Amino acid sequence: MGSVLALIGELGCGKTLFTRGICVGLEVPERRVNSPTFAFVNEYNGRLPVSHVDLYRINTVEEGFEIGMLDYLVRVASGVIVVEWAEKLLSLFPDNYLQVKFQVLSARRRRLEFTGFEEKFFGLLKEMNDR
């Protein structure tokens, strides 16, 4: 089963930069990763396939259905789907995702809060917490 990451935070808090870091870790060239605000979805091929979704322009669950969001969430078999502005469609998310909340502390500092909604994320979160 693939992984779903739900990124939550205000405009300019670092969601796309965070996504770029995940993609680089999955061997996607950094220069290829940019915000899909107007396309809604960018797909990248790396060690795992990555679907990068931006819901900034979505206002209703119905609009989420129209862009095929449910299809992306259901078909994430072996890859990763990273969703910016995920709070807009959390009701469509599966029970097993990793939520990352961004809080702006200053122009150069952010606080990230990770919450796992499946056992596979618990070990990762414990390891991160122990560091």
The first five atom37 places (N, CA, C, CB, O) and aatype in JSON, in Angstrom:
{
  "aatype": [12, 7, 15, 19, 10, 0, 10, 9, 7, 6, 10, 7, 4, 7, 11, 16, 10, 13, 16, 1, 7, 9, 4, 19, 7, 10, 6, 19, 14, 6, 1, 1, 19, 2, 15, 14, 16, 13, 0, 13, 19, 2, 6, 18, 2, 7, 1, 10, 14, 19, 15, 8, 19, 3, 10, 18, 1, 9, 2, 16, 19, 6, 6, 7, 13, 6, 9, 7, 12, 10, 3, 18, 10, 19, 1, 19, 0, 15, 7, 19, 9, 19, 19, 6, 17, 0, 6, 11, 10, 10, 15, 10, 13, 14, 3, 2, 18, 10, 5, 19, 11, 13, 5, 19, 10, 15, 0, 1, 1, 1, 1, 10, 6, 13, 16, 7, 13, 6, 6, 11, 13, 13, 7, 10, 10, 11, 6, 12, 2, 3, 1],
  "atom_mask": [
    [1, 1, 1, 1, 1],
    [1, 1, 1, 0, 1],
    [1, 1, 1, 1, 1],
    [1, 1, 1, 1, 1],
    [1, 1, 1, 1, 1],
    [1, 1, 1, 1, 1],
    [1, 1, 1, 1, 1],
    [1, 1, 1, 1, 1],
    [1, 1, 1, 0, 1],
    [1, 1, 1, 1, 1],
    [1, 1, 1, 1, 1],
    [1, 1, 1, 0, 1],
    [1, 1, 1, 1, 1],
    [1, 1, 1, 0, 1],
    [1, 1, 1, 1, 1],
    [1, 1, 1, 1, 1],
    [1, 1, 1, 1, 1],
    [1, 1, 1, 1, 1],
    [1, 1, 1, 1, 1],
    [1, 1, 1, 1, 1],
    [1, 1, 1, 0, 1],
    [1, 1, 1, 1, 1],
    [1, 1, 1, 1, 1],
    [1, 1, 1, 1, 1],
    [1, 1, 1, 0, 1],
    [1, 1, 1, 1, 1],
    [1, 1, 1, 1, 1],
    [1, 1, 1, 1, 1],
    [1, 1, 1, 1, 1],
    [1, 1, 1, 1, 1],
    [1, 1, 1, 1, 1],
    [1, 1, 1, 1, 1],
    [1, 1, 1, 1, 1],
    [1, 1, 1, 1, 1],
    [1, 1, 1, 1, 1],
    [1, 1, 1, 1, 1],
    [1, 1, 1, 1, 1],
    [1, 1, 1, 1, 1],
    [1, 1, 1, 1, 1],
    [1, 1, 1, 1, 1],
    [1, 1, 1, 1, 1],
    [1, 1, 1, 1, 1],
    [1, 1, 1, 1, 1],
    [1, 1, 1, 1, 1],
    [1, 1, 1, 1, 1],
    [1, 1, 1, 0, 1],
    [1, 1, 1, 1, 1],
    [1, 1, 1, 1, 1],
    [1, 1, 1, 1, 1],
    [1, 1, 1, 1, 1],
    [1, 1, 1, 1, 1],
    [1, 1, 1, 1, 1],
    [1, 1, 1, 1, 1],
    [1, 1, 1, 1, 1],
    [1, 1, 1, 1, 1],
    [1, 1, 1, 1, 1],
    [1, 1, 1, 1, 1],
    [1, 1, 1, 1, 1],
    [1, 1, 1, 1, 1],
    [1, 1, 1, 1, 1],
    [1, 1, 1, 1, 1],
    [1, 1, 1, 1, 1],
    [1, 1, 1, 1, 1],
    [1, 1, 1, 0, 1],
    [1, 1, 1, 1, 1],
    [1, 1, 1, 1, 1],
    [1, 1, 1, 1, 1],
    [1, 1, 1, 0, 1],
    [1, 1, 1, 1, 1],
    [1, 1, 1, 1, 1],
    [1, 1, 1, 1, 1],
    [1, 1, 1, 1, 1],
    [1, 1, 1, 1, 1],
    [1, 1, 1, 1, 1],
    [1, 1, 1, 1, 1],
    [1, 1, 1, 1, 1],
    [1, 1, 1, 1, 1],
    [1, 1, 1, 1, 1],
    [1, 1, 1, 0, 1],
    [1, 1, 1, 1, 1],
    [1, 1, 1, 1, 1],
    [1, 1, 1, 1, 1],
    [1, 1, 1, 1, 1],
    [1, 1, 1, 1, 1],
    [1, 1, 1, 1, 1],
    [1, 1, 1, 1, 1],
    [1, 1, 1, 1, 1],
    [1, 1, 1, 1, 1],
    [1, 1, 1, 1, 1],
    [1, 1, 1, 1, 1],
    [1, 1, 1, 1, 1],
    [1, 1, 1, 1, 1],
    [1, 1, 1, 1, 1],
    [1, 1, 1, 1, 1],
    [1, 1, 1, 1, 1],
    [1, 1, 1, 1, 1],
    [1, 1, 1, 1, 1],
    [1, 1, 1, 1, 1],
    [1, 1, 1, 1, 1],
    [1, 1, 1, 1, 1],
    [1, 1, 1, 1, 1],
    [1, 1, 1, 1, 1],
    [1, 1, 1, 1, 1],
    [1, 1, 1, 1, 1],
    [1, 1, 1, 1, 1],
    [1, 1, 1, 1, 1],
    [1, 1, 1, 1, 1],
    [1, 1, 1, 1, 1],
    [1, 1, 1, 1, 1],
    [1, 1, 1, 1, 1],
    [1, 1, 1, 1, 1],
    [1, 1, 1, 1, 1],
    [1, 1, 1, 1, 1],
    [1, 1, 1, 1, 1],
    [1, 1, 1, 1, 1],
    [1, 1, 1, 0, 1],
    [1, 1, 1, 1, 1],
    [1, 1, 1, 1, 1],
    [1, 1, 1, 1, 1],
    [1, 1, 1, 1, 1],
    [1, 1, 1, 1, 1],
    [1, 1, 1, 1, 1],
    [1, 1, 1, 0, 1],
    [1, 1, 1, 1, 1],
    [1, 1, 1, 1, 1],
    [1, 1, 1, 1, 1],
    [1, 1, 1, 1, 1],
    [1, 1, 1, 1, 1],
    [1, 1, 1, 1, 1],
    [1, 1, 1, 1, 1],
    [1, 1, 1, 1, 1]
  ],
  "atom_positions": [
    [[0.84, -1.19, 0.0], [0.0, 0.0, 0.0], [0.88, 1.24, 0.0], [-0.95, 0.01, 1.22], [1.88, 1.28, 0.71]],
    [[0.51, 2.22, -0.77], [1.26, 3.47, -0.86], [1.02, 4.35, 0.35], [0.0, 0.0, 0.0], [0.4, 3.93, 1.33]],
    [[1.53, 5.56, 0.29], [1.43, 6.5, 1.4], [0.77, 7.79, 0.97], [2.82, 6.79, 1.98], [1.03, 8.31, -0.12]],
    [[-0.1, 8.3, 1.83], [-0.78, 9.56, 1.6], [-0.31, 10.55, 2.66], [-2.34, 9.39, 1.64], [-0.37, 10.26, 3.85]],
    [[0.17, 11.71, 2.21], [0.6, 12.77, 3.12], [-0.33, 13.96, 2.93], [2.08, 13.17, 2.86], [-0.49, 14.47, 1.82]],
    [[-0.94, 14.39, 4.02], [-1.86, 15.52, 4.02], [-1.15, 16.72, 4.62], [-3.17, 15.2, 4.79], [-0.87, 16.74, 5.82]],
    [[-0.84, 17.72, 3.8], [-0.13, 18.91, 4.27], [-1.13, 20.03, 4.54], [0.93, 19.37, 3.24], [-1.96, 20.37, 3.69]],
    [[-1.02, 20.61, 5.75], [-1.98, 21.62, 6.19], [-1.21, 22.84, 6.68], [-2.9, 21.06, 7.31], [-0.31, 22.73, 7.51]],
    [[-1.56, 24.01, 6.15], [-0.91, 25.24, 6.6], [-1.23, 26.39, 5.68], [0.0, 0.0, 0.0], [-1.73, 26.2, 4.57]],
    [[-0.94, 27.58, 6.16], [-1.28, 28.79, 5.41], [-0.39, 28.97, 4.19], [-1.17, 30.0, 6.32], [0.62, 28.29, 4.02]],
    [[-0.78, 29.9, 3.36], [-0.03, 30.24, 2.15], [1.39, 30.66, 2.53], [-0.75, 31.38, 1.37], [1.58, 31.49, 3.42]],
    [[2.38, 30.1, 1.84], [3.77, 30.47, 2.07], [4.43, 29.83, 3.27], [0.0, 0.0, 0.0], [5.5, 30.27, 3.69]],
    [[3.81, 28.8, 3.84], [4.38, 28.2, 5.05], [5.43, 27.12, 4.76], [3.28, 27.6, 5.89], [6.12, 26.67, 5.68]],
    [[5.56, 26.69, 3.5], [6.6, 25.72, 3.17], [6.11, 24.37, 2.67], [0.0, 0.0, 0.0], [6.9, 23.42, 2.59]],
    [[4.83, 24.26, 2.34], [4.29, 22.97, 1.9], [4.96, 22.48, 0.61], [2.78, 23.08, 1.68], [5.32, 21.3, 0.52]],
    [[5.15, 23.35, -0.35], [5.78, 22.94, -1.61], [7.26, 22.62, -1.39], [5.64, 24.04, -2.68], [7.77, 21.67, -1.97]],
    [[7.94, 23.39, -0.57], [9.34, 23.11, -0.26], [9.48, 21.75, 0.43], [9.93, 24.22, 0.64], [10.39, 20.98, 0.11]],
    [[8.59, 21.45, 1.34], [8.56, 20.15, 2.02], [8.35, 19.04, 1.0], [7.44, 20.12, 3.1], [9.04, 18.01, 1.03]],
    [[7.41, 19.24, 0.09], [7.14, 18.25, -0.96], [8.38, 18.05, -1.83], [5.94, 18.69, -1.82], [8.71, 16.92, -2.2]],
    [[9.04, 19.14, -2.16], [10.26, 19.05, -2.96], [11.29, 18.18, -2.24], [10.84, 20.46, -3.23], [11.96, 17.37, -2.88]],
    [[11.43, 18.33, -0.95], [12.37, 17.52, -0.17], [12.01, 16.04, -0.2], [0.0, 0.0, 0.0], [12.89, 15.19, -0.33]],
    [[10.73, 15.73, -0.09], [10.29, 14.33, -0.18], [10.63, 13.78, -1.56], [8.77, 14.21, 0.08], [11.15, 12.67, -1.68]],
    [[10.34, 14.55, -2.58], [10.6, 14.1, -3.96], [12.09, 13.89, -4.21], [10.05, 15.11, -4.95], [12.48, 12.91, -4.84]],
    [[12.91, 14.8, -3.73], [14.36, 14.65, -3.9], [14.83, 13.37, -3.21], [15.13, 15.88, -3.34], [15.67, 12.64, -3.74]],
    [[14.28, 13.09, -2.03], [14.59, 11.85, -1.33], [14.17, 10.61, -2.11], [0.0, 0.0, 0.0], [14.75, 9.53, -1.95]],
    [[13.17, 10.77, -2.96], [12.71, 9.66, -3.81], [13.33, 9.72, -5.2], [11.17, 9.69, -3.93], [12.86, 9.07, -6.13]],
    [[14.39, 10.51, -5.33], [15.2, 10.61, -6.55], [14.46, 11.26, -7.73], [15.66, 9.24, -6.95], [14.7, 10.91, -8.89]],
    [[13.57, 12.18, -7.42], [12.96, 13.03, -8.44], [13.84, 14.27, -8.55], [11.44, 13.4, -8.09], [14.15, 14.88, -7.53]],
    [[14.26, 14.66, -9.75], [15.09, 15.87, -9.87], [14.39, 17.09, -9.26], [15.43, 16.13, -11.35], [13.23, 17.38, -9.56]],
    [[15.11, 17.8, -8.42], [14.55, 18.94, -7.69], [13.9, 19.96, -8.61], [15.62, 19.61, -6.87], [12.84, 20.5, -8.29]],
    [[14.52, 20.25, -9.74], [14.02, 21.27, -10.65], [12.66, 20.91, -11.25], [15.02, 21.51, -11.77], [11.96, 21.79, -11.76]],
    [[12.26, 19.63, -11.2], [10.97, 19.21, -11.75], [9.81, 19.47, -10.81], [11.02, 17.75, -12.1], [8.66, 19.5, -11.24]],
    [[10.11, 19.65, -9.53], [9.05, 19.75, -8.52], [8.64, 21.2, -8.33], [9.52, 19.14, -7.18], [9.43, 22.03, -7.86]],
    [[7.39, 21.5, -8.7], [6.86, 22.83, -8.49], [5.38, 22.72, -8.13], [7.05, 23.73, -9.74], [4.77, 21.66, -8.27]],
    [[4.83, 23.8, -7.66], [3.44, 23.79, -7.19], [2.46, 23.57, -8.34], [3.12, 25.1, -6.49], [2.51, 24.27, -9.35]],
    [[1.57, 22.59, -8.19], [0.57, 22.35, -9.23], [-0.72, 23.13, -9.01], [0.25, 20.87, -9.29], [-1.81, 22.63, -9.29]],
    [[-0.62, 24.36, -8.51], [-1.8, 25.15, -8.18], [-2.8, 25.23, -9.33], [-1.39, 26.54, -7.77], [-4.0, 25.09, -9.12]],
    [[-2.32, 25.45, -10.54], [-3.24, 25.62, -11.66], [-3.55, 24.31, -12.38], [-2.68, 26.61, -12.65], [-4.6, 24.18, -13.01]],
    [[-2.65, 23.35, -12.3], [-2.88, 22.04, -12.92], [-3.58, 21.08, -11.97], [-1.55, 21.42, -13.39], [-4.11, 20.06, -12.4]],
    [[-3.61, 21.39, -10.69], [-4.12, 20.58, -9.59], [-3.19, 19.42, -9.23], [-5.48, 20.03, -9.95], [-2.99, 19.16, -8.05]],
    [[-2.61, 18.72, -10.23], [-1.78, 17.56, -9.94], [-0.55, 17.54, -10.85], [-2.59, 16.25, -10.12], [-0.66, 17.74, -12.06]],
    [[0.61, 17.32, -10.25], [1.82, 17.01, -11.0], [2.24, 15.61, -10.62], [2.97, 18.05, -10.7], [2.18, 15.23, -9.45]],
    [[2.66, 14.82, -11.6], [3.12, 13.47, -11.32], [4.59, 13.38, -11.64], [2.32, 12.43, -12.14], [5.06, 13.88, -12.67]],
    [[5.33, 12.74, -10.74], [6.77, 12.61, -10.88], [7.16, 11.13, -10.79], [7.5, 13.44, -9.78], [6.53, 10.35, -10.07]],
    [[8.19, 10.76, -11.53], [8.73, 9.4, -11.46], [10.08, 9.45, -10.78], [8.84, 8.76, -12.88], [10.99, 10.14, -11.22]],
    [[10.19, 8.7, -9.69], [11.44, 8.55, -8.95], [11.54, 7.09, -8.53], [0.0, 0.0, 0.0], [11.06, 6.21, -9.25]],
    [[12.15, 6.83, -7.38], [12.17, 5.46, -6.87], [10.76, 4.93, -6.69], [12.93, 5.38, -5.53], [10.5, 3.73, -6.86]],
    [[9.85, 5.83, -6.36], [8.42, 5.54, -6.28], [7.7, 6.62, -7.07], [7.92, 5.48, -4.78], [8.19, 7.75, -7.16]],
    [[6.55, 6.31, -7.65], [5.78, 7.37, -8.3], [5.2, 8.33, -7.25], [4.64, 6.76, -9.16], [4.74, 7.9, -6.19]],
    [[5.22, 9.62, -7.56], [4.7, 10.64, -6.65], [3.63, 11.44, -7.37], [5.84, 11.58, -6.13], [3.85, 11.92, -8.48]],
    [[2.47, 11.58, -6.73], [1.43, 12.49, -7.21], [1.4, 13.66, -6.24], [0.02, 11.77, -7.3], [1.16, 13.48, -5.04]],
    [[1.64, 14.87, -6.76], [1.69, 16.09, -5.96], [0.43, 16.89, -6.28], [3.0, 16.92, -6.26], [0.27, 17.4, -7.39]],
    [[-0.46, 17.0, -5.31], [-1.77, 17.62, -5.51], [-1.82, 18.94, -4.74], [-2.91, 16.67, -5.05], [-1.34, 19.02, -3.6]],
    [[-2.39, 19.95, -5.34], [-2.57, 21.25, -4.69], [-4.06, 21.6, -4.75], [-1.69, 22.36, -5.37], [-4.62, 21.79, -5.83]],
    [[-4.68, 21.69, -3.59], [-6.13, 21.95, -3.51], [-6.45, 23.41, -3.21], [-6.75, 21.06, -2.44], [-7.57, 23.73, -2.81]],
    [[-5.49, 24.3, -3.4], [-5.68, 25.71, -3.07], [-6.94, 26.28, -3.73], [-4.46, 26.51, -3.51], [-7.68, 27.04, -3.1]],
    [[-7.18, 25.93, -4.97], [-8.32, 26.5, -5.71], [-9.62, 25.72, -5.54], [-7.98, 26.58, -7.18], [-10.62, 26.05, -6.17]],
    [[-9.61, 24.69, -4.71], [-10.81, 23.88, -4.46], [-11.59, 24.51, -3.31], [-10.44, 22.39, -4.14], [-11.01, 24.87, -2.28]],
    [[-12.91, 24.63, -3.48], [-13.74, 25.23, -2.43], [-14.75, 24.27, -1.84], [-14.45, 26.42, -2.97], [-15.23, 24.5, -0.73]],
    [[-15.09, 23.2, -2.55], [-16.1, 22.26, -2.06], [-15.65, 20.83, -2.32], [-17.46, 22.54, -2.74], [-14.78, 20.57, -3.15]],
    [[-16.26, 19.9, -1.6], [-15.99, 18.48, -1.81], [-16.38, 18.09, -3.23], [-16.76, 17.61, -0.78], [-15.71, 17.26, -3.86]],
    [[-17.45, 18.67, -3.74], [-17.89, 18.37, -5.11], [-16.8, 18.71, -6.13], [-19.17, 19.15, -5.44], [-16.57, 17.96, -7.07]],
    [[-16.13, 19.85, -5.93], [-15.03, 20.22, -6.82], [-13.89, 19.21, -6.7], [-14.52, 21.63, -6.49], [-13.21, 18.92, -7.68]],
    [[-13.69, 18.69, -5.51], [-12.67, 17.65, -5.31], [-12.99, 16.4, -6.12], [0.0, 0.0, 0.0], [-12.11, 15.79, -6.72]],
    [[-14.27, 16.02, -6.13], [-14.7, 14.88, -6.96], [-14.47, 15.18, -8.44], [-16.19, 14.56, -6.71], [-14.02, 14.32, -9.19]],
    [[-14.77, 16.42, -8.85], [-14.64, 16.8, -10.26], [-13.21, 16.69, -10.77], [-15.14, 18.22, -10.46], [-13.0, 16.35, -11.94]],
    [[-12.22, 16.98, -9.92], [-10.83, 16.88, -10.38], [-10.28, 15.46, -10.21], [-9.96, 17.87, -9.62], [-9.11, 15.21, -10.53]],
    [[-11.11, 14.53, -9.71], [-10.68, 13.14, -9.58], [-9.88, 12.84, -8.33], [0.0, 0.0, 0.0], [-9.11, 11.88, -8.3]],
    [[-10.05, 13.64, -7.29], [-9.27, 13.46, -6.07], [-9.48, 12.08, -5.45], [-9.63, 14.53, -5.06], [-8.52, 11.46, -5.0]],
    [[-10.69, 11.6, -5.44], [-10.97, 10.29, -4.86], [-10.21, 9.2, -5.62], [-12.48, 10.0, -4.88], [-9.71, 8.26, -5.01]],
    [[-10.13, 9.33, -6.94], [-9.37, 8.36, -7.73], [-7.91, 8.33, -7.32], [-9.49, 8.68, -9.23], [-7.32, 7.26, -7.2]],
    [[-7.32, 9.49, -7.1], [-5.92, 9.54, -6.67], [-5.76, 8.87, -5.3], [-5.42, 11.0, -6.61], [-4.82, 8.1, -5.1]],
    [[-6.64, 9.17, -4.38], [-6.53, 8.62, -3.03], [-6.73, 7.11, -3.01], [-7.53, 9.28, -2.11], [-6.11, 6.41, -2.21]],
    [[-7.59, 6.61, -3.87], [-7.88, 5.17, -3.9], [-6.78, 4.39, -4.62], [-9.22, 4.92, -4.59], [-6.48, 3.26, -4.23]],
    [[-6.17, 4.97, -5.65], [-5.21, 4.21, -6.46], [-3.76, 4.34, -6.01], [-5.32, 4.64, -7.87], [-2.87, 3.89, -6.73]],
    [[-3.5, 4.94, -4.86], [-2.13, 5.08, -4.39], [-1.67, 3.71, -3.86], [-2.01, 6.19, -3.29], [-1.66, 3.47, -2.65]],
    [[-1.29, 2.85, -4.78], [-0.93, 1.47, -4.42], [0.5, 1.35, -3.93], [-1.14, 0.56, -5.6], [0.74, 0.84, -2.83]],
    [[1.45, 1.81, -4.71], [2.85, 1.63, -4.33], [3.61, 2.94, -4.28], [3.54, 0.68, -5.29], [4.8, 2.95, -3.97]],
    [[2.96, 4.02, -4.56], [3.64, 5.31, -4.6], [3.27, 6.19, -3.43], [0.0, 0.0, 0.0], [2.86, 5.72, -2.37]],
    [[3.44, 7.48, -3.66], [3.18, 8.48, -2.64], [2.29, 9.56, -3.24], [4.51, 9.1, -2.09], [2.5, 9.98, -4.38]],
    [[1.29, 9.99, -2.49], [0.51, 11.15, -2.89], [0.67, 12.2, -1.79], [-1.01, 10.77, -3.11], [0.42, 11.93, -0.61]],
    [[1.1, 13.38, -2.19], [1.3, 14.5, -1.28], [0.27, 15.55, -1.63], [2.77, 15.08, -1.36], [0.21, 16.02, -2.77]],
    [[-0.55, 15.91, -0.65], [-1.67, 16.82, -0.91], [-1.5, 18.11, -0.11], [-3.02, 16.16, -0.55], [-1.55, 18.1, 1.12]],
    [[-1.29, 19.21, -0.83], [-1.24, 20.53, -0.2], [-2.67, 21.05, -0.03], [-0.39, 21.53, -1.05], [-3.53, 20.79, -0.87]],
    [[-2.91, 21.77, 1.05], [-4.24, 22.29, 1.38], [-5.21, 21.13, 1.62], [-4.77, 23.22, 0.26], [-6.39, 21.22, 1.28]],
    [[-4.71, 20.06, 2.21], [-5.5, 18.84, 2.42], [-6.72, 19.05, 3.3], [-4.63, 17.78, 3.02], [-7.7, 18.32, 3.2]],
    [[-6.67, 20.05, 4.18], [-7.79, 20.29, 5.09], [-9.1, 20.53, 4.34], [-7.49, 21.48, 5.98], [-10.18, 20.36, 4.92]],
    [[-9.02, 20.91, 3.08], [-10.22, 21.18, 2.29], [-10.98, 19.91, 1.94], [-9.85, 21.91, 1.03], [-12.18, 19.97, 1.68]],
    [[-10.3, 18.77, 1.91], [-10.96, 17.52, 1.5], [-10.64, 16.34, 2.42], [-10.55, 17.17, 0.08], [-10.68, 15.19, 1.99]],
    [[-10.34, 16.61, 3.68], [-9.99, 15.51, 4.59], [-11.09, 14.45, 4.69], [-9.69, 16.05, 5.97], [-10.81, 13.29, 4.99]],
    [[-12.33, 14.85, 4.45], [-13.43, 13.88, 4.53], [-13.31, 12.8, 3.46], [-14.78, 14.6, 4.4], [-13.93, 11.74, 3.58]],
    [[-12.53, 13.05, 2.4], [-12.34, 12.05, 1.34], [-11.13, 11.15, 1.59], [-12.19, 12.74, -0.01], [-10.96, 10.14, 0.9]],
    [[-10.3, 11.5, 2.54], [-9.06, 10.77, 2.76], [-9.31, 9.4, 3.36], [-8.15, 11.56, 3.67], [-10.28, 9.2, 4.09]],
    [[-8.44, 8.45, 3.02], [-8.56, 7.12, 3.64], [-8.2, 7.21, 5.12], [-7.63, 6.08, 2.91], [-7.77, 8.26, 5.6]],
    [[-8.39, 6.13, 5.84], [-8.09, 6.12, 7.28], [-6.58, 6.09, 7.55], [-8.75, 4.91, 7.94], [-6.16, 6.3, 8.69]],
    [[-5.78, 5.84, 6.54], [-4.34, 5.63, 6.74], [-3.53, 6.7, 6.01], [-3.93, 4.23, 6.24], [-3.13, 6.53, 4.85]],
    [[-3.29, 7.81, 6.7], [-2.48, 8.86, 6.09], [-1.63, 9.53, 7.17], [-3.37, 9.91, 5.38], [-1.87, 9.37, 8.37]],
    [[-0.64, 10.27, 6.71], [0.22, 11.04, 7.6], [-0.13, 12.51, 7.4], [1.74, 10.77, 7.31], [-0.08, 13.03, 6.29]],
    [[-0.48, 13.17, 8.49], [-0.83, 14.59, 8.43], [0.35, 15.42, 8.92], [-2.1, 14.88, 9.29], [0.97, 15.1, 9.93]],
    [[0.65, 16.48, 8.18], [1.73, 17.39, 8.57], [1.13, 18.79, 8.63], [2.95, 17.32, 7.56], [0.71, 19.34, 7.61]],
    [[1.1, 19.36, 9.84], [0.6, 20.72, 10.02], [1.79, 21.67, 10.15], [-0.32, 20.83, 11.28], [2.72, 21.43, 10.92]],
    [[1.74, 22.75, 9.37], [2.79, 23.75, 9.34], [2.33, 24.97, 10.12], [3.17, 24.14, 7.89], [1.21, 25.45, 9.95]],
    [[3.21, 25.47, 10.99], [2.93, 26.71, 11.71], [4.1, 27.66, 11.46], [2.72, 26.44, 13.26], [5.26, 27.3, 11.67]],
    [[3.79, 28.86, 11.02], [4.82, 29.87, 10.78], [5.18, 30.53, 12.1], [4.33, 30.93, 9.74], [4.32, 31.11, 12.77]],
    [[6.45, 30.42, 12.48], [6.93, 31.04, 13.72], [7.57, 32.4, 13.44], [7.93, 30.13, 14.42], [7.45, 33.32, 14.25]],
    [[8.24, 32.51, 12.3], [8.85, 33.76, 11.87], [9.14, 33.62, 10.37], [10.17, 34.09, 12.69], [8.81, 32.6, 9.77]],
    [[9.74, 34.64, 9.78], [10.02, 34.6, 8.35], [10.91, 33.42, 7.96], [10.68, 35.89, 7.91], [10.85, 32.95, 6.83]],
    [[11.72, 32.93, 8.89], [12.66, 31.84, 8.58], [12.45, 30.59, 9.42], [14.06, 32.32, 8.76], [13.23, 29.65, 9.3]],
    [[11.43, 30.57, 10.25], [11.22, 29.41, 11.14], [9.8, 28.88, 11.02], [11.52, 29.79, 12.6], [8.83, 29.63, 10.94]],
    [[9.71, 27.54, 11.0], [8.42, 26.85, 10.95], [8.4, 25.75, 12.0], [8.16, 26.26, 9.53], [9.44, 25.2, 12.36]],
    [[7.24, 25.43, 12.48], [7.04, 24.27, 13.35], [6.16, 23.3, 12.57], [6.38, 24.66, 14.76], [5.12, 23.68, 12.03]],
    [[6.6, 22.05, 12.5], [5.83, 21.01, 11.82], [5.35, 20.01, 12.85], [6.68, 20.3, 10.72], [6.12, 19.53, 13.68]],
    [[4.06, 19.7, 12.79], [3.45, 18.72, 13.69], [3.0, 17.54, 12.85], [2.25, 19.34, 14.49], [2.18, 17.69, 11.94]],
    [[3.53, 16.36, 13.15], [3.21, 15.15, 12.4], [2.22, 14.3, 13.2], [4.49, 14.33, 12.1], [2.4, 14.08, 14.39]],
    [[1.17, 13.84, 12.51], [0.2, 12.94, 13.13], [-0.04, 11.77, 12.18], [-1.14, 13.68, 13.44], [-0.43, 11.97, 11.03]],
    [[0.2, 10.56, 12.66], [-0.01, 9.38, 11.84], [-1.36, 8.77, 12.11], [0.0, 0.0, 0.0], [-1.78, 8.64, 13.26]],
    [[-2.05, 8.39, 11.05], [-3.36, 7.77, 11.19], [-3.32, 6.31, 10.75], [-4.39, 8.54, 10.37], [-4.33, 5.76, 10.29]],
    [[-2.16, 5.68, 10.9], [-2.03, 4.25, 10.63], [-0.75, 3.76, 11.3], [-2.01, 3.96, 9.1], [0.2, 4.51, 11.47]],
    [[-0.76, 2.51, 11.66], [0.36, 1.92, 12.38], [1.69, 2.06, 11.64], [0.09, 0.47, 12.63], [2.73, 2.23, 12.27]],
    [[1.67, 2.0, 10.3], [2.94, 2.08, 9.56], [3.65, 3.41, 9.79], [2.69, 1.89, 8.06], [4.87, 3.49, 9.61]],
    [[2.93, 4.45, 10.19], [3.54, 5.74, 10.45], [4.04, 5.87, 11.89], [2.55, 6.85, 10.15], [4.87, 6.74, 12.17]],
    [[3.56, 5.03, 12.79], [3.91, 5.17, 14.19], [5.41, 4.97, 14.43], [3.13, 4.17, 15.02], [6.01, 5.71, 15.21]],
    [[6.01, 3.98, 13.78], [7.45, 3.73, 13.93], [8.27, 4.9, 13.4], [0.0, 0.0, 0.0], [9.24, 5.33, 14.03]],
    [[7.87, 5.42, 12.25], [8.55, 6.58, 11.67], [8.47, 7.77, 12.61], [7.93, 6.94, 10.3], [9.48, 8.44, 12.84]],
    [[7.29, 8.03, 13.16], [7.12, 9.18, 14.05], [7.9, 9.0, 15.35], [5.64, 9.39, 14.36], [8.47, 9.96, 15.87]],
    [[7.94, 7.76, 15.87], [8.72, 7.49, 17.07], [10.2, 7.73, 16.81], [8.49, 6.05, 17.56], [10.9, 8.33, 17.63]],
    [[10.68, 7.26, 15.66], [12.09, 7.46, 15.31], [12.42, 8.95, 15.19], [12.41, 6.74, 13.98], [13.46, 9.4, 15.67]],
    [[11.52, 9.71, 14.57], [11.75, 11.15, 14.44], [11.74, 11.83, 15.81], [10.67, 11.79, 13.53], [12.53, 12.75, 16.06]],
    [[10.87, 11.38, 16.69], [10.73, 11.96, 18.02], [11.95, 11.66, 18.88], [9.48, 11.44, 18.7], [12.34, 12.47, 19.72]],
    [[12.57, 10.5, 18.67], [13.72, 10.09, 19.48], [14.99, 10.86, 19.1], [13.96, 8.6, 19.32], [15.98, 10.79, 19.83]],
    [[14.99, 11.57, 18.0], [16.2, 12.28, 17.56], [16.32, 13.61, 18.23], [16.2, 12.48, 16.07], [17.28, 14.34, 17.98]]
  ]
}
